[in-house]
Amino acid sequence: MAALPSDSSFHVVRFERAAETDAFVRALQRFLDSPRGDAWTSKFHVTEVWAPCALSKGPLEVYLSDSALMAAEAAFPPVPVIGASRGNELSPDCVLVLKGAKLHTEDS
């Protein structure tokens, strides 16, 4: 199980409904898996999206790495960022829901 990098900064994106959170993460995954998204999935970028719980449990917010935010802004601006936090300021129970173009589910 991946551990939230405590020394990294994350951009907090909050939604009103869990379905919006799910749709956002899945749309970002599709973008990253496309030729236009390749730039953010190279070995030079840490493109990660974390959440307080798995997508199947309906989180209302996600935490984007710098590269994930840049990719989201390139794909579908504006991104509804409400703030920023360091990894050590977020719950240690956070789960990785997207790394590069790979969606992480409870089963993977």
N, C-alpha and C positions, 0 to 999 in steps of 0.2 A: 504494500500500500504506500502510495506517494505521500510525502510529508510537505506541508506548506512551507516554502522558503521564508524563514523569519526575517531575513535581511533584505527582502525584495519589497518594492512598492506595488500596490494593486489599486486599480480604479474601481470604485464601487458603483454598480449599475443596479438600480432598483426598479421593479415593475409592480403594477397593481394586482396582477393575476399571475398565477403559476404558469398558465398556458402561454403567456407572453414571454416569460423567462425561458421556457422550453423552446419556443419558436425562435427567439433571439439566438440561443446557443446553437440550435440546429442550422439556422441560416448562416451563422458564422462558420460552422463546420463545412457546409457546402461551398462557401466562398473560398475557404482555405484549401479545399480539395480541388479547386479549379485552377486553370493556368494563371489567372489574375492573382490568386492567393498564394502562389508558390513562393513569392518573395518573403512571406512571413513564416514559412515553415522550413526554411533552410537551417543549417546547423549554426548559423550566426544569430538566430533569434530564439528566445524562449517565449513561445506563444502558448500561454496557458490561461484557462478559465477555471476558477475554483468556485465552490458554493458551500453554504452551510450544511447542505445535505445533497444526496443524489437527486438528479432531475426527476426521477420517478416519484420522489416524495414532495415535489412541488415547492422548491425554494422561490422566494420573491426577490432575491438579489443574487448577483454573481460578482466575482472579483476578477478583473482582467489584468493580466501583466501588461507592461508597456507595449510590447509587440502585438498583443491581442487587441488592445485599444486602437493602435494604428491601423490594424487590419480591419477592424469593425468600422472605423471612420472612413476608410477607403471604400468599403463595401456598401454601407448604408448610413451616411451621416444624417442628422446628428445623433450621436450616441448619448443616451440619458444618464451621464455620469453625475452622481450626487456628492462625490467626495473621493478621497484617497486614504489609504491606510497601509501601514507596513504589515508584513506578514505576521509579526509578533503581536500585532494589535487585534488580529482576527482570531476566531475560535480555533483552537488546535484540532477540533473535530472536523474542520473543513475537508471537503473531498474534491479531488481533481475531476472535473467533468469534461474538459477538452484539453488536449495537448497536441500542438501542431494541428493536423487535420483529422486526428483520431478522437472520436467521441468515446468517453469512458462511461460505461453504465455499471450498475451494480453487478452485472454478470461478467464484465470484462476486466 
